[in-house]
Amino acid sequence: MDKVELLARLKPEIALVDQTMQSDLENLASKGFIPSNLVEVLEHALFNGGKRIRPLLCILTAELCGNSSKTIYSLAIAFEYLHVATLLHDDVIDHADIRRGRPAANTIFGLAPTILAGDFLHARSMYLVGTLGGKRSLELICSATEAMVAGEFLQIANTRNFNQAEKDYFAVINGKTALFIGAVCETGGIFAGAGNREIEALKIYGANLGKAFQIRDDLLDYLGDHAKTGKSVGNDFREGKMTLPLIHALKTAGKTERNFLLDLLKGDKSRRSAEFENAKHIIAKNSGFEYGRQLAEKLIAAGIAGLHIFTAEHNEQLIATLTGLAGYVIHRDK
């Protein structure tokens, strides 16, 4: 399934996700549960060009397991709420000015309203998962959320560790991204009443998708187009973050190139910024980017392979869509 066909298939689902979120906010506001100034922050954050991958995964995996209830949309938006909550908090922590090519919420509304809006989305997400997904789903999502925070703290602890192994990197991205996306897919299966074998396959698909998603983000930080990503190219390197391409290059580079990279990492931000293109050349020369691409493709292939247990004829289109979505994740340019 190519990108055009995939987007045509998903466009109606994305529209329903957006409509469900808008209706949810309007309903809460009409009952006086949330004030208009909070709605303003939420609408800016939620309707800002997001890809809706997490709610789509919940909807598609539930459908793959035989779900026919439209309630899935109200459950699925919980995962967009939780995702956007993390983005709001990340932008405050990172002092970010731009999100998806537009001013970040904290630059428009201030720090306190942005943090509180993130807190609200987190709480609303948990309420929706608990009431619509049940105890098992809530336990999964709570555990994944705890892992997100632990992953962030692990990344902070590793900030000055320039000899990281791949296992250190994957420990971070498992917590920050993979466990949550795996839990979203599991929740789709749980909601549909799937068996443990099917739920496990969905978990692996989602977790591998999450790992590949993060690897692609790391590649885009070096190779992306600012006009498409809405982010400054090279920001991770300027901040001294140890992502997969850099870790692999440090492992495979000769002594001179390795020492050059290490000196940059141990030095100040302005020098890393000035030498970014040289660093990028060394990483490319030592297959850092190609290694990341290949590993992301292997993870996606393994996740998709597990979906073979869903053999019913009506599932062919759904598996094709999930396969196409996975392909989009590792080949996206923003």
Summary of the structure (lengths in Angstrom):
residues: 334
radius of gyration: 20.2
end to end distance: 19.4
largest distance: 65.2
contacts: 1131
relative contact order: 0.11
helix: 80%
strand: 1%
